[in-house]
Amino acid sequence: MHSLEPSFGIHHVSVNNPYNLSDDLIEPFRPFVDSLVFENIYDKGTNELDKKMLVGVLMERCVIDGKVYRLGDAIRKTVESYLRCLNTNAISDILLPQMIEGGR
């Protein structure tokens, strides 16, 4: 979609991993999944996670550049900002998600 080579990562550099870049770009979104898992396993006392619940994390909200986005859209914004970084050679162009203070 954006003509990036997924094996060329930023910090992930394993020669055995064909998705190093994907791993790097999704890393800022890990706290959202961790929070969902924590909430469902510890707070609700369930002992399993289903695919529907995990995919539902894409509907969670976050803040990027002062605006609220669903995670699915936020991933796109982050990738687009990464492309800007490559084109401008300016790390300041990266847009990363932040959790909404006080919850969802």
C-alpha positions as CSV (number, residue, x, y, z in Angstrom):
1,M,0.0,0.0,0.0
2,H,2.8,2.4,0.9
3,S,5.6,0.6,-1.0
4,L,7.7,0.0,2.1
5,E,9.9,-3.0,2.5
6,P,8.6,-4.7,5.6
7,S,11.9,-6.6,6.3
8,F,13.9,-3.3,6.8
9,G,13.0,-2.3,10.3
10,I,13.9,0.7,12.5
11,H,15.0,-1.2,15.6
12,H,14.0,-4.8,14.7
13,V,16.8,-6.1,12.6
14,S,16.4,-9.9,12.6
15,V,17.4,-11.5,9.4
16,N,14.8,-14.2,10.1
17,N,11.9,-11.8,10.5
18,P,10.3,-10.7,7.2
19,Y,8.2,-8.1,9.1
20,N,10.7,-6.0,11.1
21,L,9.2,-2.7,10.0
22,S,5.7,-3.8,10.9
23,D,6.9,-4.9,14.3
24,D,8.5,-1.5,14.8
25,L,5.5,0.5,13.6
26,I,3.0,-1.4,15.7
27,E,5.1,-1.2,18.9
28,P,3.6,2.2,20.0
29,F,0.1,0.5,20.0
30,R,1.1,-2.3,22.3
31,P,-0.1,-0.5,25.5
32,F,-3.6,-0.5,24.1
33,V,-3.6,-4.3,23.6
34,D,-1.9,-4.7,27.0
35,S,-4.6,-2.6,28.7
36,L,-7.4,-4.6,27.0
37,V,-5.8,-7.9,28.0
38,F,-5.3,-6.7,31.6
39,E,-8.9,-5.5,31.8
40,N,-10.3,-8.7,30.5
41,I,-8.1,-11.2,32.4
42,Y,-7.6,-9.4,35.7
43,D,-10.5,-7.0,36.1
44,K,-13.2,-9.2,34.7
45,G,-11.7,-12.5,35.8
46,T,-11.9,-14.2,32.5
47,N,-9.1,-16.7,31.6
48,E,-9.3,-16.5,27.9
49,L,-9.2,-14.0,25.1
50,D,-11.3,-14.4,22.0
51,K,-10.4,-13.1,18.5
52,K,-13.5,-10.8,18.4
53,M,-12.3,-9.0,21.6
54,L,-8.8,-8.6,20.3
55,V,-9.8,-7.3,16.9
56,G,-12.1,-4.9,18.8
57,V,-9.0,-3.1,20.1
58,L,-9.0,-1.4,16.7
59,M,-12.1,0.5,17.7
60,E,-10.5,1.9,20.9
61,R,-9.8,5.6,20.9
62,C,-6.4,7.3,21.2
63,V,-5.0,10.8,20.6
64,I,-2.7,11.7,17.8
65,D,-1.6,15.3,17.2
66,G,-4.3,16.6,19.5
67,K,-7.1,14.7,17.7
68,V,-9.1,11.6,18.7
69,Y,-8.9,8.6,16.4
70,R,-9.9,5.0,16.5
71,L,-6.8,2.8,16.6
72,G,-7.4,1.4,13.2
73,D,-7.2,4.9,11.8
74,A,-4.4,5.9,14.1
75,I,-2.2,3.1,12.6
76,R,-2.7,4.7,9.2
77,K,-1.8,8.1,10.6
78,T,1.4,6.7,12.1
79,V,2.5,5.0,8.9
80,E,1.8,8.1,6.9
81,S,3.8,10.2,9.3
82,Y,6.7,7.7,9.1
83,L,6.7,8.2,5.3
84,R,6.9,11.9,5.9
85,C,9.9,11.3,8.2
86,L,11.6,9.4,5.5
87,N,10.9,12.1,2.9
88,T,11.8,15.1,5.1
89,N,14.6,13.4,7.1
90,A,12.9,14.8,10.2
91,I,12.0,12.6,13.1
92,S,9.8,15.4,14.4
93,D,7.2,14.5,11.7
94,I,6.4,11.2,13.4
95,L,2.9,11.0,14.9
96,L,2.5,8.4,17.7
97,P,-0.7,7.5,19.7
98,Q,-1.3,8.5,23.2
99,M,-3.9,6.9,25.5
100,I,-6.8,9.1,26.4
101,E,-6.2,10.4,29.9
102,G,-8.8,8.9,32.4
103,G,-9.8,6.0,30.1
104,R,-11.6,5.5,26.9
